[in-house]
């Protein structure tokens, strides 16, 4: 199974608007045909040129031809999920406060580790570095990071819901996530990014917002359960996020280029071009939770706390963590149907 993620928009407050990311979810068995259709369409636009074709340079008619030829309704796959942020609605000051408070929480975690588990200095040092890295992010960069993480989470949920049938079980033996590398090009930022994604997943699980999985997958020993479900209610995406999620150069990835054009279509539509015919053709492929076609991440006064980070961070034993996750799992029906 493949997931390709790319963005459209600046995520900036200089020109307030909706910026978004699109995740294209497609089984391996359909990838060759999709690639063939894309290359044939691309040649109709740029001829024999091998240059990368960006969605931002395409007009409405070209975007329309893209959907017709690359993603025709006669083809079931791929599916898309769309996550965005509206800088006309979220104040930059709230995003800045949320970023700084997350940095404080990481720093407090480092202090707790040094106080209660002195031998674990390396882990404490890692959290100190993550705190510093987070603090240095610009508000635009941080908004990008939050949106990207949520896009991946929604894409994983879409993948599970869209490929429930047993005929697709083998596709879950190997899941690959490719993201346009944007600003993340070095090992250090990737390490910090992975930790942010891991913690965001854990926080959602604690709130009862973990990934929903059909019950019958357990009964037939589905590859997803064998690889990621360590025990009921506990999901470990460590292998997926660490070894199978990569930031890639869009020039080398047809999947990223397709996600780029899809993101351009969605951004134009959600920023007012509601007559865009390409979006109407694309709409039936876009699937979000509860049927929504655009999930917006939002920051406001409730996104930040007014007291100390100590009230939001504490060390728990492994047994306490497992018990909490089991409690949440027992209250959540693990069946997307």
Secondary structure, 3 states (H helix, E strand, C coil): CEEEEEEECCCCCCCCCEEEEEEEEECHHHHHHHHHHHHHHHHHHHCCCCCCCCHHHCCHHHHHHHHHHHCCCCCCCCEEEEEEEECCCCCHHHHHHHHHHHHHHHHHHHHHHHHHCCCCHHHHHHHHHHHHHHHHCCHHHHHHHHHHHHHHHHHHHHHHHHCCCHHHHHHHHCCEEEEECCCCCCHHHHHHHHHHHHHHHHHHHHCCCCCCCCCHHHHCCCHHHHHHEEECCEECCHHHHHHCEEEECHHHCHHHHHHHHHHHHHHHHHCCCCCCHHHHHHHHHECCHHHCCCEEECCCHHHCCCCCHHHCCCCCCHHHHHHHHHHHHHCCCCCCC
